[in-house]
Amino acid sequence: LAGVTFTLTGVDGMGNQVVPIEMSSDETGLLWFTDLVPGTYTLTETIPPGYMTS
C-alpha cells in the first residue's frame, strides 16, 4: 500500500533508546530503513484515513 506512514522505535545493541524514525512507503508500497545498527526495534503502522482493517 503506497503512502502508508511507519514509525521505527527501539533500543540499539548498547541499550540506548533510538530516535524514532518516521517514513512512508513508496509508490510500490515498499520502504526501507538504512544504517540501522543491531538492536531491538518496533515498526508501527499509522492506518491511513478511510482504510478499513480486517
Backbone as ProteinMPNN parsed JSONL, in Angstrom:
{"seq_chain_A": "LAGVTFTLTGVDGMGNQVVPIEMSSDETGLLWFTDLVPGTYTLTETIPPGYMTS", "coords_chain_A": {"N_chain_A": [[0.857, -1.168, 0.0], [0.779, 2.061, -0.99], [2.158, 5.117, 0.318], [1.75, 4.816, 3.067], [2.365, 5.532, 6.459], [5.032, 4.709, 8.598], [6.519, 4.134, 11.787], [9.616, 3.75, 13.262], [10.914, 2.514, 16.195], [12.918, 1.865, 19.13], [15.643, 0.051, 20.726], [19.13, 0.23, 20.649], [21.954, -2.045, 20.221], [23.589, -1.425, 22.366], [21.933, -0.688, 24.339], [20.849, 1.818, 24.183], [18.225, 4.114, 23.738], [16.738, 4.626, 20.611], [16.358, 7.4, 18.359], [13.11, 8.055, 17.269], [12.175, 7.099, 13.963], [10.438, 8.209, 11.215], [8.801, 7.144, 8.327], [7.414, 6.939, 4.998], [5.747, 4.565, 2.897], [6.781, 3.796, -0.466], [5.699, 4.405, -3.919], [5.26, 1.826, -4.726], [4.594, 0.544, -2.468], [6.65, -0.154, -0.804], [9.173, 0.227, 1.764], [12.249, 1.16, 3.331], [14.707, 1.058, 5.857], [17.785, 2.501, 6.401], [21.191, 2.083, 7.484], [20.821, 0.986, 10.052], [21.806, -0.063, 13.221], [22.637, -3.155, 14.935], [20.025, -4.239, 17.084], [16.976, -3.988, 19.025], [13.94, -3.517, 17.598], [10.824, -1.822, 16.937], [8.234, -1.642, 14.619], [5.767, 0.498, 13.719], [2.649, 0.937, 12.238], [0.811, 3.613, 10.851], [-2.481, 3.843, 10.34], [-3.957, 4.688, 7.292], [-6.339, 7.353, 6.577], [-9.664, 6.315, 5.975], [-9.003, 3.723, 5.402], [-9.838, 0.398, 5.913], [-9.426, -1.989, 8.405], [-9.003, -5.533, 8.766]], "CA_chain_A": [[0.0, 0.0, 0.0], [1.626, 3.247, -1.121], [1.881, 6.289, 1.133], [1.451, 4.493, 4.46], [3.415, 6.0, 7.351], [5.522, 3.772, 9.601], [7.458, 4.709, 12.742], [10.558, 2.789, 13.815], [11.409, 2.863, 17.527], [13.598, 0.728, 19.729], [16.859, 0.166, 21.519], [20.265, -0.341, 19.928], [22.645, -3.127, 20.905], [24.244, -0.914, 23.572], [20.886, -0.344, 25.296], [20.444, 3.214, 24.012], [16.975, 4.369, 23.023], [16.983, 5.286, 19.331], [15.439, 8.477, 17.997], [12.105, 7.499, 16.344], [12.312, 7.426, 12.545], [9.148, 8.093, 10.533], [8.928, 7.07, 6.87], [6.222, 6.492, 4.276], [6.018, 3.611, 1.821], [6.862, 4.423, -1.786], [4.561, 4.164, -4.821], [5.048, 0.382, -4.859], [4.248, 0.02, -1.155], [7.857, -0.572, -0.086], [10.005, 1.195, 2.467], [13.41, 0.545, 3.932], [15.472, 1.878, 6.78], [19.202, 2.244, 6.169], [22.15, 2.399, 8.55], [20.389, 0.534, 11.373], [22.755, -0.914, 13.934], [21.924, -4.245, 15.6], [19.239, -3.836, 18.237], [15.602, -4.472, 19.079], [13.14, -2.444, 17.029], [9.392, -1.991, 16.71], [7.737, -0.892, 13.474], [4.35, 0.777, 13.943], [1.964, 1.492, 11.071], [-0.286, 4.552, 11.055], [-3.503, 3.468, 9.361], [-4.402, 5.849, 6.519], [-7.77, 7.655, 6.66], [-10.514, 5.59, 5.041], [-8.56, 2.338, 5.249], [-10.524, -0.479, 6.86], [-8.655, -3.171, 8.771], [-9.828, -6.74, 8.897]], "C_chain_A": [[0.903, 1.231, 0.0], [1.194, 4.349, -0.158], [1.498, 6.02, 2.574], [2.637, 4.911, 5.319], [3.735, 4.936, 8.394], [6.496, 4.509, 10.509], [8.3, 3.591, 13.334], [11.05, 3.316, 15.154], [12.189, 1.667, 18.058], [14.84, 1.097, 20.498], [17.993, -0.466, 20.721], [20.95, -1.405, 20.784], [23.375, -2.714, 22.171], [23.234, -0.513, 24.638], [20.412, 1.091, 25.207], [19.138, 3.305, 23.232], [17.3, 5.089, 21.717], [15.956, 6.388, 19.11], [14.422, 7.887, 17.022], [12.319, 8.01, 14.92], [10.962, 7.195, 11.89], [9.376, 8.128, 9.028], [7.601, 6.628, 6.282], [6.629, 5.527, 3.176], [5.992, 4.33, 0.477], [5.662, 4.028, -2.649], [4.279, 2.678, -5.042], [4.683, -0.273, -3.528], [5.44, -0.431, -0.326], [8.466, 0.577, 0.702], [11.175, 0.446, 3.059], [14.112, 1.57, 4.792], [16.935, 1.5, 6.584], [20.009, 2.615, 7.404], [21.644, 2.037, 9.942], [21.476, -0.343, 11.978], [21.973, -2.06, 14.567], [21.209, -3.736, 16.847], [17.87, -4.481, 18.188], [14.701, -3.323, 18.673], [11.674, -2.835, 16.925], [9.002, -1.096, 15.55], [6.231, -0.752, 13.636], [3.766, 1.459, 12.721], [0.894, 2.473, 11.528], [-1.3, 4.282, 9.957], [-3.993, 4.716, 8.634], [-5.903, 6.097, 6.688], [-8.538, 6.877, 5.592], [-10.13, 4.144, 4.839], [-9.226, 1.489, 6.317], [-9.661, -1.702, 7.13], [-9.587, -4.367, 8.874], [-9.426, -7.539, 10.106]], "O_chain_A": [[1.708, 1.407, 0.914], [0.01, 4.494, 0.143], [0.969, 6.907, 3.244], [3.787, 4.673, 4.95], [2.839, 4.34, 8.993], [7.214, 5.403, 10.061], [7.769, 2.605, 13.845], [11.547, 4.439, 15.238], [12.122, 0.576, 17.491], [15.071, 2.249, 20.866], [17.844, -1.561, 20.18], [20.567, -1.632, 21.931], [23.745, -3.571, 22.973], [23.614, -0.054, 25.715], [19.651, 1.543, 26.063], [18.969, 2.656, 22.2], [18.058, 6.059, 21.719], [14.832, 6.319, 19.609], [14.821, 7.273, 16.033], [12.605, 9.187, 14.7], [10.399, 6.105, 11.995], [10.052, 9.018, 8.512], [6.77, 6.027, 6.963], [7.708, 5.645, 2.595], [5.29, 5.325, 0.297], [4.724, 3.393, -2.166], [3.194, 2.308, -5.49], [4.486, -1.487, -3.458], [5.267, -1.024, 0.738], [8.296, 1.746, 0.356], [11.104, -0.765, 3.267], [14.116, 2.767, 4.506], [17.284, 0.319, 6.598], [19.549, 3.373, 8.258], [21.996, 2.703, 10.915], [21.997, -1.248, 11.326], [20.756, -1.952, 14.724], [21.738, -2.897, 17.576], [17.631, -5.403, 17.408], [14.692, -2.275, 19.319], [11.329, -4.014, 16.837], [9.391, 0.071, 15.498], [5.505, -1.745, 13.684], [4.318, 2.441, 12.224], [0.157, 2.201, 12.476], [-1.009, 4.472, 8.776], [-4.397, 5.689, 9.269], [-6.66, 5.153, 6.917], [-8.105, 6.796, 4.442], [-10.852, 3.403, 4.173], [-9.181, 1.828, 7.499], [-9.216, -2.374, 6.2], [-10.797, -4.223, 9.045], [-10.011, -8.588, 10.376]]}, "name": "protein", "num_of_chains": 1, "seq": "LAGVTFTLTGVDGMGNQVVPIEMSSDETGLLWFTDLVPGTYTLTETIPPGYMTS"}
